Amino acid sequence: MRRILLWSLLLCALLFYVLPIYVMVANGLKSADTVSLSTMWKLPVTVGLGGFGEAWRMLSPNLLNSFAMVIPAAVISSIIGALNGYVFSKWRFRGSEVLFALLLFGFFIPYQAILLPLVRFLQWIGLYGTLPGLVLTHIVYGISVTTLLFRNFYVAIPRAIVEAATVDGAGMLQAFWRIMLPLSLPAFAVTLIFQFTNIWNDFLFGITVVPNPQAQPVTIALNNLSGSFSVDWNVVMAGAVLAALPTAMVYLGLGRLFVRGLIAGAVKA
């Protein structure tokens, strides 16, 4: 009886989370004149692309902008976080704890508090209004959380491994490259998923740093699909599916490593 109740609750939870996806896909496949509140739960009568063709035509340039922004920002911030986490966990020095706390403080600064100095700084270095400027913004803002994740992961790895490498003649960077980095795959999965999701879904930095609609990421373009006087809901629904698909694919591809990385630092060695 208890097992039946558990599976029933899990099934209800699954339906609760799947229903919005069903509504978006079903209405995205319909034509504009067949989308309404009364028919939103029904499957499309005719088989076709519906609003997906128009959504792809309008969003594909911005999807490419998002990939050009997310991939380098997530990878570079993860690499910098790995180096920082390695230093803070295995190479303690005077003031390292204070420096680590100050570095983490950046994670709690709200986006809105830094918009004005951010724009002025990007204008000063000539990157305002460009995708590289947006990439730099997300790299810097992501260093705090990636450092925290990697530091917690490396703390669980015995220090004796690094000490044995130094005895064999390996320097700090050699020990990181040859020993710590191969062990860091689960941690990289966590940071890449975390950074990919946060950067992909960002709206505020995208609309502030890159005012040009042609160079903006897909989240801004998706918001612009809603017209001032009328809304083609099939196109909006299809666009939402297209915009959410990359993050879903990342979770599906790195899901197992993500769980391993989350629990890796739970037990201290």
Backbone torsions as a table, in degrees:
resi	resn	phi	psi	omega
1	MET	NA	-42.0	-179.9
2	ARG	-65.0	-38.6	178.8
3	ARG	-65.5	-40.3	178.5
4	ILE	-62.9	-42.3	179.0
5	LEU	-63.9	-40.4	179.4
6	LEU	-63.3	-46.5	-180.0
7	TRP	-66.5	-32.7	177.0
8	SER	-65.8	-42.8	177.6
9	LEU	-64.5	-40.7	178.6
10	LEU	-65.2	-38.6	178.5
11	LEU	-65.6	-41.3	177.5
12	CYS	-63.4	-41.3	178.1
13	ALA	-63.7	-40.3	178.1
14	LEU	-62.1	-45.7	178.9
15	LEU	-63.8	-36.5	179.9
16	PHE	-61.8	-40.0	-178.4
17	TYR	-84.3	-25.6	-177.0
18	VAL	-84.3	-27.7	-175.8
19	LEU	-56.5	-44.6	177.5
20	PRO	-61.1	-36.3	178.0
21	ILE	-65.8	-41.7	178.1
22	TYR	-60.4	-44.4	-178.7
23	VAL	-63.3	-42.9	-179.4
24	MET	-64.8	-45.5	-177.8
25	VAL	-68.6	-46.0	-177.8
26	ALA	-61.2	-44.4	-178.9
27	ASN	-77.7	-26.4	175.5
28	GLY	-68.1	-26.5	178.9
29	LEU	-85.0	-5.9	-179.4
30	LYS	-90.1	162.7	171.8
31	SER	-79.4	163.2	-173.6
32	ALA	-62.3	-34.4	-176.2
33	ASP	-80.7	-4.6	-179.6
34	THR	-108.6	3.8	-179.9
35	VAL	-95.7	123.1	177.5
36	SER	-158.0	168.5	179.2
37	LEU	-63.0	-34.1	-177.1
38	SER	-74.6	-23.5	-177.1
39	THR	-112.6	10.3	-173.4
40	MET	-65.4	-24.4	-178.9
41	TRP	-89.9	-7.6	-176.4
42	LYS	-88.6	150.9	175.9
43	LEU	-73.6	154.9	178.1
44	PRO	-62.8	141.5	-178.4
45	VAL	-74.9	-41.9	179.7
46	THR	-105.0	150.5	179.8
47	VAL	-91.3	124.3	179.5
48	GLY	-177.4	-179.2	-179.6
49	LEU	-74.8	-22.3	-178.9
50	GLY	62.3	-125.7	179.9
51	GLY	-87.4	-3.6	-176.2
52	PHE	-67.2	-36.4	179.3
53	GLY	-62.6	-47.2	179.1
54	GLU	-68.1	-38.8	178.8
55	ALA	-63.8	-40.8	178.4
56	TRP	-65.8	-40.6	179.5
57	ARG	-61.8	-38.6	-176.6
58	MET	-83.6	-28.8	-172.7
59	LEU	-104.2	-15.6	-174.1
60	SER	-57.9	-41.8	176.5
61	PRO	-61.6	-38.6	-179.5
62	ASN	-73.9	-29.5	173.1
63	LEU	-62.4	-41.8	176.7
64	LEU	-64.0	-38.1	176.1
65	ASN	-61.8	-40.8	179.9
66	SER	-64.9	-43.3	177.4
67	PHE	-63.7	-40.9	178.9
68	ALA	-65.6	-23.7	177.5
69	MET	-88.5	-46.7	-170.4
70	VAL	-71.1	-45.7	-172.8
71	ILE	-61.5	-54.4	179.1
72	PRO	-65.8	-36.6	-179.1
73	ALA	-65.4	-44.0	-179.3
74	ALA	-68.1	-42.3	-177.7
75	VAL	-68.7	-48.1	-176.9
76	ILE	-66.1	-44.0	178.8
77	SER	-64.3	-33.1	177.2
78	SER	-69.1	-40.5	178.4
79	ILE	-65.1	-44.9	177.7
80	ILE	-63.8	-40.0	177.0
81	GLY	-63.7	-36.3	177.6
82	ALA	-64.4	-44.0	178.5
83	LEU	-64.3	-44.6	179.0
84	ASN	-63.7	-45.2	179.3
85	GLY	-62.0	-36.6	177.3
86	TYR	-64.2	-44.7	-179.4
87	VAL	-66.6	-45.0	-176.6
88	PHE	-71.9	-20.0	-178.0
89	SER	-98.3	-31.5	-173.1
90	LYS	-117.7	-14.8	-177.6
91	TRP	-128.2	71.2	-178.7
92	ARG	-67.8	145.5	177.1
93	PHE	-145.9	168.5	-177.2
94	ARG	-62.7	125.9	-179.7
95	GLY	85.8	5.8	-177.3
96	SER	-65.4	-38.2	-179.6
97	GLU	-66.6	-39.0	177.9
98	VAL	-66.3	-43.8	179.1
99	LEU	-63.6	-38.6	178.2
100	PHE	-64.9	-41.3	178.7
101	ALA	-64.9	-41.2	178.2
102	LEU	-65.3	-36.9	178.5
103	LEU	-65.4	-40.4	178.8
104	LEU	-69.2	-24.6	-179.4
105	PHE	-60.3	-29.9	179.3
106	GLY	-64.0	-24.1	-179.8
107	PHE	-68.8	-24.1	-175.5
108	PHE	-99.2	1.3	177.1
109	ILE	-79.7	120.7	-179.5
110	PRO	-66.0	149.9	-179.4
111	TYR	-56.2	-42.0	-173.1
112	GLN	-62.5	-26.8	-175.7
113	ALA	-73.9	-18.5	-174.9
114	ILE	-114.6	6.3	-175.0
115	LEU	-61.4	-47.1	-177.4
116	LEU	-64.6	-52.9	177.0
117	PRO	-63.4	-30.5	177.7
118	LEU	-63.9	-47.6	-179.7
119	VAL	-63.6	-42.2	179.4
120	ARG	-64.1	-39.2	179.3
121	PHE	-67.6	-43.6	179.2
122	LEU	-65.5	-35.8	174.9
123	GLN	-64.6	-37.9	-178.1
124	TRP	-65.9	-37.9	-179.3
125	ILE	-93.4	1.5	175.1
126	GLY	79.6	23.1	-178.8
127	LEU	-112.9	4.4	179.6
128	TYR	-70.2	137.7	-179.8
129	GLY	81.9	12.1	-178.5
130	THR	-125.0	156.4	175.8
131	LEU	-64.4	-39.7	175.0
132	PRO	-57.0	-35.9	176.0
133	GLY	-64.4	-38.6	178.0
134	LEU	-69.5	-37.9	176.3
135	VAL	-62.1	-46.2	179.2
136	LEU	-60.2	-40.7	179.3
137	THR	-60.0	-46.5	-178.4
138	HIS	-71.9	-31.5	176.3
139	ILE	-62.8	-51.3	-177.7
140	VAL	-63.8	-42.5	-177.7
141	TYR	-71.5	-21.6	-178.2
142	GLY	-91.6	-9.9	-176.8
143	ILE	-61.8	-37.1	-177.0
144	SER	-60.5	-51.6	-175.5
145	VAL	-72.2	-36.6	178.8
146	THR	-67.5	-37.1	176.2
147	THR	-62.6	-43.5	178.9
148	LEU	-61.4	-46.0	-178.1
149	LEU	-64.6	-44.0	-179.5
150	PHE	-71.3	-37.1	179.1
151	ARG	-63.0	-43.8	177.3
152	ASN	-65.0	-33.5	178.0
153	PHE	-69.6	-44.4	-176.4
154	TYR	-72.3	-25.3	177.8
155	VAL	-61.3	-32.4	-179.1
156	ALA	-76.2	-11.5	178.2
157	ILE	-87.8	127.5	-177.2
158	PRO	-56.1	136.0	179.2
159	ARG	-67.1	-22.6	-178.9
160	ALA	-60.8	-27.5	178.7
161	ILE	-65.4	-43.9	179.1
162	VAL	-68.7	-40.1	179.0
163	GLU	-63.3	-37.9	177.7
164	ALA	-64.7	-36.2	178.4
165	ALA	-68.0	-39.0	179.0
166	THR	-68.3	-34.4	176.2
167	VAL	-63.2	-35.3	178.7
168	ASP	-78.4	1.4	174.9
169	GLY	102.9	3.4	-179.9
170	ALA	-79.6	136.8	175.2
171	GLY	-81.3	-174.5	-177.0
172	MET	-62.9	-46.9	-178.9
173	LEU	-71.4	-35.6	178.0
174	GLN	-65.2	-41.0	178.3
175	ALA	-63.9	-37.6	177.8
176	PHE	-66.9	-46.1	-174.6
177	TRP	-69.2	-41.0	-172.4
178	ARG	-91.2	-24.3	-173.5
179	ILE	-117.1	-56.7	-172.6
180	MET	-72.3	-41.0	-176.7
181	LEU	-62.5	-44.2	177.2
182	PRO	-62.6	-24.7	178.9
183	LEU	-85.5	-3.6	-169.4
184	SER	-96.4	9.5	-176.2
185	LEU	-58.5	-45.9	177.2
186	PRO	-61.7	-38.4	179.4
187	ALA	-66.9	-38.5	176.8
188	PHE	-64.7	-36.2	177.6
189	ALA	-62.1	-42.8	179.9
190	VAL	-64.4	-49.7	-176.7
191	THR	-67.1	-38.5	179.7
192	LEU	-65.9	-42.6	177.6
193	ILE	-64.9	-44.9	-179.2
194	PHE	-61.9	-48.8	-178.8
195	GLN	-68.6	-42.4	179.6
196	PHE	-58.5	-45.9	-178.2
197	THR	-65.9	-47.5	-178.0
198	ASN	-64.2	-44.1	-177.5
199	ILE	-70.5	-42.3	-179.2
200	TRP	-62.0	-39.8	-175.7
201	ASN	-86.3	-2.5	-177.5
202	ASP	-64.9	140.0	177.7
203	PHE	-119.1	-41.7	-171.3
204	LEU	-66.4	-50.1	179.5
205	PHE	-63.7	-38.3	-177.8
206	GLY	-62.0	-44.3	-177.2
207	ILE	-80.0	-21.2	-179.3
208	THR	-87.0	-46.0	-175.1
209	VAL	-78.1	-34.6	-176.4
210	VAL	-121.2	89.1	-179.5
211	PRO	-74.9	-16.8	-179.5
212	ASN	-73.8	118.3	-177.9
213	PRO	-59.4	-29.1	-178.2
214	GLN	-70.6	-24.2	-177.4
215	ALA	-106.2	3.1	-176.5
216	GLN	-79.1	154.7	176.5
217	PRO	-71.3	173.8	-170.8
218	VAL	-69.5	-27.0	-180.0
219	THR	-63.5	-35.7	178.3
220	ILE	-72.4	-43.3	179.6
221	ALA	-63.7	-35.7	177.7
222	LEU	-63.3	-40.6	177.0
223	ASN	-64.2	-33.2	-178.6
224	ASN	-77.0	-8.3	177.1
225	LEU	-67.0	-24.8	179.4
226	SER	-79.3	111.3	-178.9
227	GLY	-72.4	169.1	-178.8
228	SER	-75.5	-32.1	-174.1
229	PHE	-111.8	-33.3	179.2
230	SER	-142.8	154.2	-177.5
231	VAL	-128.0	125.1	172.2
232	ASP	-85.3	95.1	-171.7
233	TRP	-66.1	-28.4	177.7
234	ASN	-66.9	-36.8	177.6
235	VAL	-70.7	-40.6	179.2
236	VAL	-63.9	-44.3	178.8
237	MET	-63.9	-43.7	178.4
238	ALA	-64.3	-39.9	177.6
239	GLY	-64.2	-37.4	177.3
240	ALA	-63.8	-39.1	177.3
241	VAL	-64.7	-44.9	179.8
242	LEU	-63.1	-39.0	-178.9
243	ALA	-71.4	-29.9	-178.1
244	ALA	-88.4	-17.4	-174.1
245	LEU	-61.7	-42.9	-178.8
246	PRO	-59.6	-42.8	179.4
247	THR	-66.1	-36.5	177.5
248	ALA	-64.4	-40.0	179.5
249	MET	-66.5	-36.5	177.9
250	VAL	-65.0	-43.2	178.4
251	TYR	-64.3	-40.6	179.6
252	LEU	-67.1	-37.5	-177.8
253	GLY	-75.1	-33.9	-175.6
254	LEU	-114.0	16.4	-174.0
255	GLY	-58.5	-47.1	-178.0
256	ARG	-65.3	-43.4	177.8
257	LEU	-65.0	-31.7	179.3
258	PHE	-63.3	-45.3	179.4
259	VAL	-66.2	-42.2	177.4
260	ARG	-60.5	-40.4	-179.8
261	GLY	-69.1	-34.9	179.3
262	LEU	-66.1	-37.7	-176.0
263	ILE	-94.5	-3.2	-175.7
264	ALA	-64.2	-37.9	-178.4
265	GLY	-92.7	10.4	-176.8
266	ALA	-74.7	-30.4	-179.8
267	VAL	-110.9	120.6	-178.6
268	LYS	-80.5	131.5	-179.2
269	ALA	-73.9	NA	NA
